[in-house]
Amino acid sequence: MTGRPRVWPVFAGFAGAIVAMQVVSAVVFAAWAFATMAPGGGGNALVARLTELTASVPGLAAAAAISATSLAAVALLGAVVSPEPWRQRLRLATAGVTAGRVALVVIGVLAVSQALDSSIVLLGLHRFGALEHINRVLARASGGMLALLAVAVALGPGLAEELFFRGYMQTRLAQRIGPAAAIAATAACFGLIHFDLVHTPVAAILGVFLGWATERTGTVVPAMVAHVVNNLVAVLTARFHLPGSAAAQGAILAGMLVVVALATLALARTSARPATA
């Protein structure tokens, strides 16, 4: 590519994905509530049904699917209209991807995520915000609904979010402003799209590690795998969670920070320098 690549389409796509999520969610949930509310109900009944749906397992699955579809569609569209080959534009190359490198990224992401979860518990923030709402819904899932959530909450968002943020956004920003600034900017946007005072900073910190891993490996594939695994672990943990003491959470935090350090060191030593996207 010659000259300085344009970055405004990336941010336009980010804004477009947010708008698409909100509009499609509003239409789908409103139609769903209207079709399933009690006959003869008025506005209050509609609002009550909407509240019930958003707090249900199918509602969480639908919301996750809408979000993932919006992000994936924007990323793929942006890549297709790009002058670069679309797989290269999204950094989907698999050359040089080894099981060892993928495993290091997965271990690092799981450790960062668990350390953040323990920090939230120690700070007393686990009872607030979107994470608490999601965990309450997940705790009620069983059987087929649990399998549905594993696909809708773990697989879909894990693939789509990495495709958009690390594959589409970070790749172009790195070409314009360099990897470090691109990782920071992409992680900030990744946090913002979660729309929550607790979830947003958690996602942003996790996004920094995912972004760094993408730059180290030169491909978004390990980050995709790690994100899916992390989401799946979160689903299962919320479903079968046994609350621990503050001392236990503190020990988990310390242990996971050591794991993060070791995984980061190993990834830095064994991963190839990123290929030009």
C-alpha positions in Angstrom: 0.0 0.0 0.0 1.4 3.4 -0.9 1.0 6.6 1.1 -0.7 6.9 4.5 -3.6 4.6 4.8 -7.0 6.1 5.7 -8.3 5.4 9.2 -11.6 7.3 9.1 -13.4 4.3 7.6 -12.4 2.2 10.6 -14.0 4.7 13.0 -17.0 5.1 10.7 -17.4 1.4 10.8 -17.1 1.4 14.6 -19.9 4.0 14.8 -21.9 2.1 12.2 -21.6 -1.2 14.2 -22.8 0.5 17.4 -25.8 2.1 15.6 -26.6 -1.3 14.0 -26.5 -3.0 17.3 -28.8 -0.5 19.0 -31.3 -0.3 16.1 -31.5 -4.0 15.4 -31.8 -4.8 19.1 -34.5 -2.3 19.6 -36.6 -3.6 16.6 -36.1 -7.3 17.5 -36.8 -7.0 21.2 -39.8 -4.7 20.6 -41.3 -7.1 18.1 -40.6 -10.1 20.3 -42.1 -8.5 23.3 -45.2 -7.3 21.4 -45.7 -10.8 19.9 -45.4 -12.6 23.2 -47.0 -10.3 25.8 -50.4 -11.0 27.3 -53.4 -10.3 25.1 -55.0 -6.9 25.7 -51.9 -5.6 27.5 -51.0 -1.9 27.1 -47.8 0.0 27.3 -47.0 -1.2 30.8 -47.4 -4.8 29.8 -45.1 -4.2 26.8 -42.4 -2.7 29.1 -42.8 -5.5 31.6 -42.3 -8.1 28.8 -39.3 -6.3 27.4 -37.7 -6.3 30.9 -38.5 -10.0 31.2 -37.0 -10.8 27.8 -33.7 -8.9 28.5 -33.3 -10.8 31.7 -33.9 -14.2 30.1 -31.5 -16.7 28.7 -32.9 -16.5 25.1 -32.7 -12.7 25.4 -29.1 -12.7 26.4 -28.4 -15.1 23.5 -30.2 -12.9 21.1 -28.4 -9.7 22.2 -25.0 -11.5 21.9 -25.9 -12.7 18.4 -27.0 -9.3 17.3 -23.8 -7.7 18.6 -21.6 -10.3 17.0 -23.3 -10.2 13.7 -23.1 -6.4 13.5 -19.3 -6.4 14.2 -18.6 -9.2 11.8 -20.6 -7.7 9.0 -18.9 -4.4 9.3 -15.4 -6.0 9.4 -16.1 -8.2 6.4 -17.6 -5.3 4.4 -14.7 -3.1 5.2 -12.2 -5.8 4.2 -14.0 -6.6 1.0 -14.0 -3.0 -0.2 -10.3 -2.5 0.8 -7.7 -2.5 -2.0 -5.8 -5.2 0.0 -6.9 -8.9 -0.2 -9.6 -9.3 2.5 -7.8 -12.1 4.4 -4.7 -10.0 4.6 -6.7 -6.9 5.5 -8.2 -8.8 8.5 -4.9 -10.5 9.4 -6.4 -13.9 9.1 -3.2 -15.6 7.9 -2.5 -19.0 9.4 1.1 -19.4 8.2 3.4 -19.7 11.2 0.5 -20.3 13.7 1.5 -23.1 15.9 -0.3 -24.9 18.7 2.4 -23.6 21.1 1.8 -20.0 20.3 -2.0 -20.4 20.4 -1.7 -22.1 23.8 0.5 -19.2 25.1 -2.1 -16.6 24.1 -4.9 -18.7 25.5 -3.1 -19.1 28.8 -2.3 -15.4 29.0 -5.8 -14.3 28.2 -7.3 -16.7 30.8 -4.9 -15.5 33.4 -5.5 -11.8 32.7 -9.3 -12.4 32.8 -9.2 -14.3 36.0 -6.9 -11.7 37.6 -9.4 -9.0 36.6 -12.4 -11.1 37.9 -10.6 -11.5 41.3 -9.8 -7.8 41.4 -13.5 -6.9 40.8 -14.5 -9.2 43.7 -11.9 -7.8 46.0 -13.1 -4.3 45.2 -16.7 -5.2 45.8 -17.7 -4.4 42.2 -19.0 -7.8 41.2 -22.5 -7.0 42.3 -22.9 -4.1 39.9 -23.3 -3.5 36.2 -23.6 -5.6 33.2 -21.3 -8.4 34.4 -23.6 -9.1 37.4 -26.7 -9.1 35.1 -25.0 -11.5 32.6 -23.8 -13.8 35.5 -27.3 -13.9 36.9 -28.8 -14.9 33.6 -26.1 -17.5 32.9 -26.6 -19.0 36.4 -30.1 -20.0 35.3 -29.1 -21.7 32.1 -29.2 -25.5 31.8 -29.3 -28.2 29.2 -30.1 -26.9 25.7 -30.1 -23.3 26.9 -26.6 -23.7 28.2 -25.4 -25.1 24.9 -27.1 -22.2 23.1 -25.3 -19.7 25.3 -22.0 -21.4 24.7 -22.5 -20.7 21.0 -24.2 -17.3 21.3 -22.0 -15.8 24.1 -18.7 -17.6 23.7 -18.2 -18.5 20.0 -20.0 -15.7 18.2 -18.7 -12.7 20.1 -15.2 -14.3 20.5 -14.8 -14.6 16.8 -16.6 -11.4 15.7 -15.0 -9.1 18.2 -11.5 -10.2 17.4 -12.3 -10.0 13.6 -13.4 -6.4 14.0 -11.2 -5.0 16.7 -7.8 -6.8 16.3 -8.3 -7.9 12.7 -10.0 -4.9 11.1 -9.4 -1.9 13.4 -6.0 -2.5 14.9 -4.5 -3.7 11.6 -5.3 -0.4 9.9 -4.4 1.8 12.9 -1.0 0.0 13.2 -0.3 0.9 9.6 -1.0 4.6 10.3 0.1 5.3 13.9 2.2 2.3 14.9 1.5 -0.9 16.8 1.6 0.5 20.4 -0.8 3.4 19.8 -3.0 1.1 17.7 -3.2 -1.5 20.5 -4.2 1.3 23.0 -6.7 2.9 20.7 -8.3 -0.4 19.7 -8.4 -1.6 23.3 -10.2 1.6 24.4 -12.8 1.1 21.6 -13.2 -2.5 22.6 -13.9 -1.4 26.2 -16.3 1.3 25.1 -18.5 -1.0 23.1 -19.4 -2.9 26.3 -21.2 0.2 27.6 -20.7 -0.4 31.3 -18.7 1.3 34.1 -17.3 -2.1 35.3 -17.2 -4.1 32.2 -15.6 -1.4 30.0 -12.3 -1.0 31.9 -12.1 -4.8 32.3 -12.6 -5.4 28.5 -10.1 -2.6 27.7 -7.3 -4.2 29.8 -8.0 -7.6 28.3 -8.0 -5.9 24.9 -4.4 -4.6 25.5 -3.2 -8.2 26.0 -5.2 -9.5 23.0 -3.8 -6.6 20.8 -0.2 -7.2 21.9 -0.6 -11.0 21.2 -1.9 -10.2 17.8 1.1 -8.0 17.0 3.5 -10.6 18.4 2.1 -13.4 16.3 1.3 -11.4 13.2 -2.2 -12.9 13.0 -5.6 -12.5 14.7 -6.2 -16.3 14.8 -4.6 -17.0 18.3 -6.5 -14.0 19.8 -9.8 -15.4 18.3 -9.2 -18.9 19.8 -8.2 -17.3 23.2 -11.3 -15.0 23.2 -13.6 -17.9 22.5 -12.1 -20.1 25.2 -12.2 -17.2 27.7 -15.9 -16.6 27.0 -16.7 -20.3 27.3 -14.9 -20.5 30.6 -16.8 -17.4 31.8 -20.1 -19.0 30.8 -19.3 -22.3 32.6 -17.9 -20.4 35.7 -21.0 -18.3 36.0 -23.3 -21.4 35.6 -21.4 -23.5 38.2 -19.9 -20.7 40.3 -19.2 -21.2 44.0 -18.4 -17.9 45.7 -15.0 -17.7 47.4 -13.6 -15.7 50.2 -11.7 -12.5 49.8 -8.5 -14.3 50.8 -9.1 -16.9 48.1 -9.7 -14.3 45.5 -6.5 -12.5 46.6 -4.5 -15.7 46.3 -6.1 -16.3 42.8 -5.2 -12.8 41.8 -1.6 -13.2 42.9 -1.3 -16.6 41.2 -2.8 -15.4 37.9 -0.5 -12.4 37.8 2.4 -14.7 38.0 0.9 -16.8 35.1 0.4 -13.6 33.1 4.0 -12.7 33.6 5.3 -16.2 32.6 3.0 -16.4 29.5 3.9 -12.9 28.4 7.6 -13.7 28.7 7.3 -17.0 26.9 5.2 -15.4 24.1 7.7 -12.6 23.7 10.5 -15.1 23.3 8.9 -17.7 21.0 6.6 -15.7 18.7 7.8 -14.4 15.4 7.7 -10.8 14.7 4.4 -9.7 13.1 4.2 -9.9 9.3 3.2 -6.8 7.5 -0.6 -6.7 7.3 
